Amino acid sequence: MFRLSKKLLFAIEAVLDIAYNAGDEPVQSSEITRRQGIPRRYLEQVLQQLVRAGVLSGVRGPRGGYRLARERRRITIGEIVRVVRSMETAADPVEDPAGSELGHRIVRPMWMEMQESFMSRLDETTIDDLCRRAQSEGIPRASETVLDFSI
């Protein structure tokens, strides 16, 4: 079941922050924490999962931090959602065997269709889309030099 959690919001905000504020240096998690108000305990855990999933790349060292692993136009919100959902341990009530015939044959399939439609929309929305939206809203960037590699 699709559930909007703090961890999910923080993950999307963190990836967007990295993309929007990318400069010559990697973005440090302390900068993201300061700008976005994301608790560090959530952030590090989520960032590491996003690195493992190939959404971000980690740079070690005193000037280390995080960069996008791919162009921002190739990273979808749906991909981030799937990474975070894989981290969450709550059972999905749609998969619970208990319930009525109406629930199993009507309500749950309807809910699954809605989720699939919503995930399709998230798969169409990229980090680049959100960066463009932030720019059009006049949100200032941390760096004047914006990096987004193209191949």
Backbone torsions as a table, in degrees:
resi	resn	phi	psi	omega
1	MET	NA	138.2	178.6
2	PHE	-77.9	123.3	-179.7
3	ARG	-133.1	129.7	178.0
4	LEU	-83.7	114.1	-178.9
5	SER	-112.9	164.8	175.7
6	LYS	-59.9	-42.5	-178.3
7	LYS	-59.9	-40.8	179.4
8	LEU	-66.2	-46.9	177.6
9	LEU	-59.6	-44.8	-180.0
10	PHE	-61.7	-39.2	-179.7
11	ALA	-64.1	-46.6	179.5
12	ILE	-63.5	-44.7	179.2
13	GLU	-61.9	-39.7	-179.1
14	ALA	-66.4	-46.4	179.5
15	VAL	-64.0	-42.0	177.7
16	LEU	-62.8	-41.9	178.2
17	ASP	-60.3	-44.6	179.4
18	ILE	-62.6	-44.3	-179.7
19	ALA	-67.5	-43.4	-174.4
20	TYR	-73.5	-32.9	-175.7
21	ASN	-106.3	14.0	-179.7
22	ALA	-60.8	132.9	175.8
23	GLY	-133.8	-151.5	179.0
24	ASP	-68.1	-33.7	-177.8
25	GLU	-99.5	152.5	174.0
26	PRO	-62.3	155.9	179.6
27	VAL	-86.7	124.3	-179.1
28	GLN	-83.3	147.4	-178.6
29	SER	-61.6	-31.2	178.3
30	SER	-65.1	-32.7	177.0
31	GLU	-68.2	-42.2	179.4
32	ILE	-63.7	-44.9	179.0
33	THR	-57.7	-44.9	-178.9
34	ARG	-66.4	-46.9	-176.5
35	ARG	-71.0	-41.6	-171.7
36	GLN	-98.9	-12.6	-178.2
37	GLY	69.0	28.8	179.9
38	ILE	-88.5	127.6	177.5
39	PRO	-59.4	135.3	-175.3
40	ARG	-59.9	-33.3	-178.6
41	ARG	-62.7	-35.4	176.2
42	TYR	-74.4	-43.8	-169.6
43	LEU	-62.4	-52.4	-176.3
44	GLU	-59.4	-42.3	-180.0
45	GLN	-61.1	-46.5	-179.1
46	VAL	-67.6	-43.3	-179.2
47	LEU	-61.2	-41.1	179.1
48	GLN	-63.8	-39.5	177.4
49	GLN	-65.1	-39.0	179.4
50	LEU	-67.8	-31.6	174.3
51	VAL	-67.0	-47.6	179.5
52	ARG	-59.6	-33.5	-178.3
53	ALA	-83.0	-5.6	178.4
54	GLY	82.9	15.1	176.2
55	VAL	-83.4	-41.6	179.3
56	LEU	-118.5	162.9	168.6
57	SER	-124.2	140.3	179.9
58	GLY	-96.3	141.4	177.5
59	VAL	-118.6	121.5	-178.1
60	ARG	-84.4	163.9	174.3
61	GLY	109.9	174.4	-175.9
62	PRO	-63.1	-27.7	177.9
63	ARG	-106.4	21.2	-177.4
64	GLY	-76.3	178.9	-179.1
65	GLY	163.9	-141.1	-175.2
66	TYR	-131.6	146.7	173.4
67	ARG	-132.5	163.0	171.7
68	LEU	-69.2	141.5	178.7
69	ALA	-81.3	-19.8	179.7
70	ARG	-139.9	174.0	174.9
71	GLU	-57.7	145.2	-177.5
72	ARG	-65.5	-23.0	177.3
73	ARG	-76.4	-8.6	-180.0
74	ARG	-106.9	6.6	177.3
75	ILE	-112.6	120.0	-178.3
76	THR	-101.0	158.2	176.2
77	ILE	-66.0	-35.2	177.4
78	GLY	-58.4	-39.0	178.5
79	GLU	-63.8	-43.7	178.8
80	ILE	-64.1	-42.4	179.0
81	VAL	-58.5	-44.5	-179.0
82	ARG	-64.2	-38.3	178.2
83	VAL	-62.5	-47.7	-177.8
84	VAL	-68.2	-40.5	178.9
85	ARG	-61.5	-33.1	178.2
86	SER	-68.5	-21.9	179.1
87	MET	-82.7	-26.1	-174.6
88	GLU	-83.0	141.9	-172.4
89	THR	-105.4	-2.5	-178.0
90	ALA	-63.1	138.2	178.0
91	ALA	-70.5	145.1	179.1
92	ASP	-86.7	115.3	-178.4
93	PRO	-62.6	-22.1	178.3
94	VAL	-65.7	-29.1	-178.6
95	GLU	-89.3	-1.8	179.9
96	ASP	-67.3	128.7	-178.6
97	PRO	-69.4	-20.9	179.5
98	ALA	-72.6	153.8	177.3
99	GLY	136.7	170.5	-176.4
100	SER	-89.0	170.7	176.7
101	GLU	-63.2	-39.9	176.8
102	LEU	-61.8	-41.3	179.2
103	GLY	-63.5	-47.0	-176.7
104	HIS	-73.3	-36.4	-173.6
105	ARG	-97.8	-19.0	-176.6
106	ILE	-120.2	-59.6	-172.8
107	VAL	-67.8	-49.9	-177.3
108	ARG	-64.7	-44.4	175.6
109	PRO	-61.0	-39.2	177.5
110	MET	-61.0	-43.3	-178.9
111	TRP	-64.9	-40.2	178.6
112	MET	-64.7	-39.2	176.8
113	GLU	-62.6	-42.0	179.3
114	MET	-64.1	-42.4	178.7
115	GLN	-62.8	-43.9	179.9
116	GLU	-62.6	-40.4	177.6
117	SER	-64.1	-43.1	-180.0
118	PHE	-65.5	-43.8	178.8
119	MET	-64.9	-35.2	176.4
120	SER	-61.2	-42.0	178.2
121	ARG	-64.7	-41.7	177.9
122	LEU	-65.3	-33.7	177.7
123	ASP	-70.2	-20.7	177.8
124	GLU	-88.2	-14.3	-177.2
125	THR	-98.4	123.2	-177.4
126	THR	-104.8	165.9	173.9
127	ILE	-61.8	-34.8	176.7
128	ASP	-60.7	-41.0	177.1
129	ASP	-57.8	-44.1	-178.9
130	LEU	-70.7	-35.6	176.0
131	CYS	-63.2	-42.3	178.2
132	ARG	-64.0	-38.7	177.9
133	ARG	-64.7	-43.4	178.5
134	ALA	-62.1	-41.7	179.0
135	GLN	-64.2	-43.0	180.0
136	SER	-68.4	-23.9	176.1
137	GLU	-82.2	-4.4	178.2
138	GLY	77.3	23.3	179.0
139	ILE	-73.9	123.7	-177.5
140	PRO	-69.1	149.6	177.9
141	ARG	-97.2	154.8	177.9
142	ALA	-76.1	-23.9	-176.9
143	SER	-126.9	141.5	175.6
144	GLU	-76.2	-30.7	179.4
145	THR	-87.0	114.5	-179.9
146	VAL	-103.3	126.2	179.9
147	LEU	-107.8	131.4	170.1
148	ASP	-154.2	101.4	-175.4
149	PHE	-71.4	147.6	176.2
150	SER	-126.0	143.1	179.3
151	ILE	-119.2	NA	NA
